């Protein structure tokens, strides 16, 4: 999509996103198109600009596509003539949709020669064929292949269902062998967000500026962090790589993007001191938050991993109780692992489970992506903020703190990396590599957690 500049202009007390229309389509759209931001607050209008700018660009692109119909007619006519099939169609009076239909019929020329001789009764067809030699010769293979290639190229350009981003993204999602269903679900959420903000655009119209606009809209509308923006662009890039492999586009426009300035910068996390942990756990905490924190600080598990635990995830192996994350909704494939239940929280966990009447350990609501970390964080942060207002101390700090506690207890880095899922998890351990459940259990029990004893 061509880069057209969007500006904010006040109109009758409200801000509008405006864009100048190219000369060739001004007779269709006037000299300028605009959309209301729906607000008189300029700062808020600025936040809404990227999303509205994308819509205006698509409006201009759609108008340009209508203008191209006459050009398409001439190309269809030229191809049909070279394929000896022009007599089959009323190309001069065909509308844009009918021209696409003609192209689809012409695409069958790849496997057949069509020589149009008019209509004849079956009874006299043999006599006609014996009396008349075709006036049109057979096509040579190279000409046929070249023209059919032109047909397919035009179909990709003018048929959204054949060359749309959404269509190809869903096709790729079905073809790819996903390690986990969660990975596929995450990818589809990225695709849907792109379609929501950019539209189901034709693959060939996607340019680097399209992706920069998408990143801008993510930051403005959803207040996304830079890491989130990059993750979404990675998902979109996977589709575009697939498009390159299918020869639908020549190059992936997502390659080489500089996204450092898009989205909120990552906030450096701090770890809780032992004194602060005593203060946190000495509060009158709800049972779910106390259990949540106890698991996080003693195992180093991610917030969402703990928040999504179910009773069936708690198992025994050789008399060692553990959390089975090999089939859970996980952040990465390396997160698939078995995490022993440390002895210090085993009794607390047993008591907690006895009063739970549902399969899930916690009642934190799930969002559209099936995650519970936002709801869990929201509730837990209320109690963290009773102790500290430092923005660098958050729920995720529990995981950072566990890593410090592990190092202080003399646990080797590769071992606590396996425990926290920073490596390849337990996938390789079944082939004689990695650390056994017993070794991980022994390591976790080395870490002192006196703040849990009060």
C-alpha positions in Angstrom: 0.0 0.0 0.0 1.5 3.4 -1.0 2.5 5.6 1.9 0.1 8.5 2.1 0.6 11.0 4.8 -2.1 11.4 7.5 -2.7 14.6 9.3 -4.9 15.7 12.2 -7.2 18.6 11.5 -9.9 20.2 13.7 -13.4 20.3 12.2 -16.3 21.8 14.2 -14.7 21.1 17.6 -13.5 17.6 16.8 -10.3 16.2 15.4 -10.3 14.4 12.1 -7.6 12.3 10.4 -7.2 13.6 6.9 -5.4 12.2 3.9 -4.7 13.7 0.4 -6.1 11.5 -2.4 -3.8 10.8 -5.5 -4.9 12.7 -8.6 -5.8 9.5 -10.6 -8.7 8.7 -8.2 -9.8 12.1 -7.1 -12.8 11.9 -9.4 -13.9 8.9 -7.2 -13.1 10.2 -3.8 -12.6 14.0 -4.0 -9.2 15.6 -3.2 -9.2 14.5 0.4 -10.6 11.7 2.6 -11.1 12.0 6.3 -12.4 10.1 9.3 -13.5 11.5 12.7 -11.5 10.5 15.7 -14.7 11.1 17.8 -12.9 13.3 20.3 -12.0 17.0 20.9 -8.9 16.0 22.9 -5.9 16.2 20.7 -3.8 13.8 22.7 -6.5 11.2 22.5 -6.9 11.9 18.8 -3.2 11.4 18.3 -3.5 7.9 19.8 -6.4 7.0 17.4 -4.6 8.4 14.3 -2.7 5.2 13.3 -5.7 3.0 13.2 -7.8 5.5 11.2 -4.9 6.2 8.9 -4.8 2.6 8.0 -8.5 2.7 7.1 -8.0 5.8 4.9 -5.2 4.2 3.1 -7.3 1.1 2.4 -10.1 3.3 1.1 -7.7 4.9 -1.4 -6.4 1.5 -2.4 -9.9 0.2 -3.0 -10.6 3.2 -5.3 -7.4 2.5 -7.1 -8.5 -1.1 -7.6 -11.8 0.0 -9.2 -9.8 2.3 -11.5 -7.7 -0.6 -12.5 -10.7 -2.6 -13.9 -10.2 -1.1 -17.4 -6.5 -2.0 -17.4 -7.5 -5.5 -16.3 -9.9 -5.8 -19.2 -7.2 -5.1 -21.7 -4.9 -7.6 -20.1 -7.6 -10.3 -20.0 -8.3 -9.6 -23.7 -4.6 -9.9 -24.7 -4.2 -13.2 -22.8 -7.4 -14.7 -24.1 -6.3 -13.8 -27.7 -2.9 -15.5 -27.2 -4.5 -18.6 -25.7 -6.9 -18.8 -28.7 -9.9 -18.4 -26.4 -11.1 -14.8 -27.0 -14.2 -16.0 -28.9 -15.5 -17.7 -25.8 -16.1 -14.6 -23.8 -17.7 -11.2 -24.0 -14.8 -9.4 -22.5 -15.7 -5.9 -23.7 -18.9 -5.9 -21.7 -17.7 -7.8 -18.6 -17.6 -6.1 -15.2 -14.7 -6.5 -12.8 -16.2 -9.6 -11.2 -16.9 -11.2 -14.6 -13.3 -10.5 -15.7 -12.1 -12.4 -12.7 -14.4 -15.3 -13.7 -12.9 -15.2 -17.2 -9.4 -15.3 -15.8 -10.3 -18.4 -13.7 -11.6 -20.1 -16.8 -8.4 -19.1 -18.7 -6.3 -20.7 -16.0 -7.5 -24.1 -17.2 -5.5 -23.6 -20.4 -2.5 -25.0 -18.6 -3.5 -28.6 -19.3 -5.5 -28.3 -22.5 -5.6 -26.7 -25.9 -8.9 -24.9 -26.6 -9.8 -24.1 -30.2 -13.1 -22.4 -30.4 -15.0 -23.4 -33.6 -18.6 -22.4 -32.8 -21.6 -24.6 -32.0 -22.6 -27.7 -34.0 -25.1 -30.5 -33.8 -23.5 -33.7 -32.8 -25.0 -35.4 -35.9 -23.0 -33.2 -38.3 -19.9 -32.6 -36.1 -17.9 -35.4 -37.6 -18.7 -34.2 -41.1 -17.7 -30.6 -40.2 -14.4 -31.7 -38.7 -13.5 -33.8 -41.7 -14.4 -30.9 -44.1 -12.7 -28.1 -42.2 -9.2 -27.8 -40.8 -8.9 -25.6 -37.7 -8.0 -22.0 -38.7 -6.1 -21.6 -35.4 -3.0 -23.7 -34.8 -2.0 -25.4 -31.6 -0.2 -23.4 -29.0 3.4 -24.1 -28.3 4.1 -25.2 -24.7 6.1 -22.1 -23.8 3.4 -19.7 -25.0 0.8 -21.5 -23.0 2.9 -21.6 -19.9 3.8 -18.0 -20.1 0.2 -16.9 -20.5 -1.2 -19.1 -17.8 1.5 -17.7 -15.5 0.2 -14.2 -16.4 -3.4 -15.4 -15.6 -2.4 -16.7 -12.2 -0.5 -13.5 -11.4 -3.6 -11.4 -12.3 -5.8 -13.7 -10.2 -3.5 -13.2 -7.2 -3.7 -9.4 -7.7 -7.4 -9.1 -8.2 -9.0 -11.9 -6.1 -8.7 -11.3 -2.4 -9.8 -14.8 -1.5 -6.9 -16.2 -3.5 -4.3 -13.7 -2.3 -5.6 -12.3 1.0 -3.5 -12.2 4.1 -6.2 -13.9 6.1 -6.7 -16.7 3.6 -3.0 -17.5 3.5 -2.5 -17.1 7.3 -5.2 -19.7 8.0 -3.8 -22.0 5.3 -0.4 -21.8 6.9 -1.8 -22.4 10.4 -3.4 -25.6 9.2 -0.2 -26.8 7.4 2.2 -26.0 10.2 3.0 -28.8 12.7 2.4 -27.0 16.0 4.2 -28.3 19.0 1.3 -27.2 21.1 -2.2 -26.0 20.5 -1.4 -22.9 22.5 1.2 -21.9 20.0 -1.3 -22.1 17.2 -3.9 -20.1 19.3 -1.3 -17.4 19.9 -0.5 -17.2 16.2 -4.2 -16.9 15.3 -4.7 -14.1 17.8 -1.8 -12.2 16.2 -3.4 -12.7 12.7 -6.8 -11.5 14.0 -5.3 -8.4 15.5 -3.5 -7.6 12.3 -6.8 -8.0 10.3 -8.6 -5.9 12.9 -6.2 -3.0 12.6 -5.0 -3.2 9.0 -7.8 -5.2 7.2 -7.7 -8.4 5.2 -5.4 -6.8 2.7 -3.9 -8.3 -0.5 -0.5 -9.8 0.2 1.1 -7.8 -2.6 -0.1 -4.5 -1.0 1.8 -5.1 2.3 4.9 -2.9 2.5 7.2 -2.2 5.4 5.2 1.0 6.1 2.1 -1.2 6.5 3.8 -3.1 9.3 5.1 0.1 10.9 1.5 1.4 10.8 0.3 -1.8 12.4 3.0 -1.5 15.1 2.0 2.1 15.7 -1.6 1.2 16.0 -0.8 -1.6 18.5 1.1 0.8 20.7 -1.6 3.6 20.4 -4.8 1.5 20.8 -3.6 -1.3 23.1 -0.8 0.4 24.9 1.4 -2.6 23.9 4.9 -3.1 25.1 7.7 -3.2 22.6 8.2 -6.9 23.2 4.5 -7.5 22.4 4.7 -5.5 19.2 7.8 -7.5 18.1 6.1 -10.8 18.9 3.1 -9.8 16.8 5.2 -8.7 13.9 7.1 -12.1 14.1 3.7 -13.9 13.7 2.9 -11.8 10.7 6.3 -12.3 9.2 5.8 -16.1 9.4 2.8 -15.7 7.1 4.8 -13.5 4.7 7.7 -16.0 4.6 5.1 -18.6 3.6 3.9 -16.3 0.9 7.4 -16.0 -0.5 7.8 -19.8 -0.5 4.5 -20.1 -2.5 5.8 -17.4 -4.9 2.9 -15.1 -4.0 5.3 -12.3 -3.2 9.0 -11.8 -4.1 10.3 -10.7 -0.7 9.1 -10.6 2.9 8.4 -6.9 3.7 8.8 -7.7 7.5 12.5 -8.4 7.1 14.8 -5.8 8.6 12.2 -3.7 10.3 13.5 -1.4 13.1 10.9 -1.7 15.8 12.9 -0.4 18.7 10.8 2.8 19.1 7.4 1.1 18.9 5.5 0.3 22.1 6.4 0.8 25.7 9.9 0.1 26.7 10.5 -2.9 28.9 10.6 -2.1 32.6 13.6 -3.5 34.4 12.4 -5.8 37.1 13.9 -6.0 40.6 14.0 -8.9 43.0 12.4 -8.9 46.4 14.8 -8.8 49.3 14.3 -11.5 52.0 13.1 -8.8 54.4 10.5 -7.7 51.8 9.4 -11.3 51.3 8.8 -11.5 55.1 6.7 -8.3 54.8 4.7 -9.7 51.9 3.8 -13.0 53.4 3.1 -11.6 56.9 0.1 -9.8 55.5 -3.4 -11.1 55.9 -3.5 -12.6 52.4 -6.5 -14.3 50.6 -5.9 -18.0 50.5 -5.5 -18.0 46.7 -2.9 -15.3 46.6 -0.9 -16.9 49.4 -1.0 -20.2 47.6 -0.1 -18.6 44.3 2.9 -16.7 45.7 4.0 -19.8 47.6 4.2 -21.8 44.4 5.9 -19.0 42.5 8.6 -18.2 45.0 9.5 -21.9 45.7 9.5 -23.2 42.1 10.2 -20.2 39.9 7.2 -21.0 37.7 5.7 -18.2 35.6 2.6 -16.4 36.9 0.4 -17.8 34.1 1.7 -21.3 34.5 0.6 -21.2 38.2 -2.6 -19.3 37.6 -3.8 -22.0 35.1 -2.9 -25.0 37.2 -5.5 -27.8 37.5 -5.8 -30.6 40.0 -5.0 -33.1 37.2 -1.7 -31.3 36.8 -0.5 -32.4 40.2 0.9 -35.9 40.0 3.3 -38.3 41.7 6.4 -40.1 40.3 8.5 -42.3 42.5 6.9 -40.8 45.6 7.7 -37.2 44.4 4.8 -34.9 44.0 5.2 -32.5 41.0 3.4 -30.0 38.8 3.1 -31.5 35.2 3.5 -28.7 32.7 4.2 -31.0 29.8 0.7 -30.5 28.4 -0.2 -27.1 29.7 -0.7 -23.7 28.0 2.9 -22.6 27.8 5.0 -19.7 26.8 7.5 -21.7 24.8 8.2 -25.3 23.9 11.1 -25.2 26.4 8.5 -24.6 29.1 7.3 -28.2 28.9 8.6 -29.7 32.1 7.9 -31.4 35.4 8.3 -29.1 38.5 8.6 -30.9 41.9 6.4 -29.6 44.7 8.9 -28.4 47.4 8.5 -30.0 50.7 8.0 -26.7 52.5 4.6 -26.1 50.6 3.4 -29.7 50.3 1.2 -29.5 53.4 -0.2 -26.1 52.4 -1.0 -27.4 48.9 -2.7 -30.4 50.3 -4.9 -28.4 52.7 -5.7 -25.9 49.9 -6.7 -28.7 47.5 -9.1 -30.3 50.0 -11.4 -27.2 50.0 -11.3 -26.7 46.2 -14.5 -27.8 44.5 -13.4 -27.0 41.0 -10.8 -28.5 38.7 -8.7 -25.3 38.5 -6.6 -24.4 41.5 -7.5 -20.7 41.1 -10.6 -18.8 40.0 -8.8 -16.0 38.1 -10.9 -15.2 34.9 -9.4 -16.2 31.5 -9.0 -13.6 28.8 -9.7 -14.2 25.1 -6.4 -15.9 24.7 -7.1 -18.4 27.4 -4.6 -16.7 29.8 -5.2 -15.8 33.5 -2.1 -13.9 34.3 -3.6 -10.4 33.9 -6.4 -11.2 36.4 -4.0 -12.9 38.7 -1.5 -10.0 38.5 -4.3 -7.4 39.1 -5.3 -9.1 42.4 -1.8 -9.9 43.6 -0.5 -6.4 42.9 -2.9 -5.0 45.4 -1.0 -6.7 48.2 2.4 -6.0 46.7 1.6 -2.3 46.7 0.7 -2.5 50.4 4.5 -3.1 50.9 6.2 -1.2 48.1 5.3 1.4 45.4 8.5 0.7 43.4 7.2 0.1 39.8 10.0 -2.4 39.2 8.7 -4.7 41.9 5.7 -6.6 40.4 4.3 -10.2 40.4 6.9 -11.3 37.9 9.6 -10.3 40.5 8.8 -13.5 42.3 10.4 -15.5 39.4 13.4 -13.2 39.4 13.7 -13.6 43.1 13.6 -17.4 42.8 16.6 -17.2 40.4 18.6 -15.2 43.0 17.6 -17.6 45.8 18.7 -20.6 43.6 22.1 -19.0 43.0 22.5 -18.2 46.7 21.7 -21.8 47.6 24.5 -23.1 45.3 22.2 -24.6 42.7 24.0 -24.8 39.3 22.7 -22.5 36.6 21.8 -25.2 34.1 19.8 -27.0 36.8 17.7 -24.0 37.9 17.3 -23.1 34.2 15.7 -26.5 33.7 13.5 -26.0 36.7 12.2 -22.6 35.5 11.8 -23.7 31.8 14.6 -21.5 30.5 16.1 -24.4 28.6 14.6 -27.3 26.6 12.6 -28.6 29.5 12.0 -32.3 30.0 11.7 -33.2 26.3 15.3 -34.4 26.1 15.4 -35.9 29.5 13.5 -39.0 28.4 16.5 -39.7 26.1 19.0 -39.6 29.0 19.7 -35.9 29.0 18.7 -33.1 31.4 18.0 -33.4 35.1 15.8 -36.0 36.8 12.8 -35.2 38.9 14.7 -36.4 42.0 17.6 -34.1 41.3 15.3 -31.1 40.8 13.4 -32.0 44.0 16.6 -32.2 46.0 17.7 -28.8 44.6 14.4 -27.0 45.4 14.5 -28.3 49.0 17.9 -26.7 49.5 16.4 -23.2 49.2 15.4 -21.7 52.6 12.0 -20.0 52.7 11.6 -18.9 56.3 9.1 -16.3 55.4 6.7 -19.2 54.7 6.9 -20.6 58.2 5.5 -17.6 60.0 
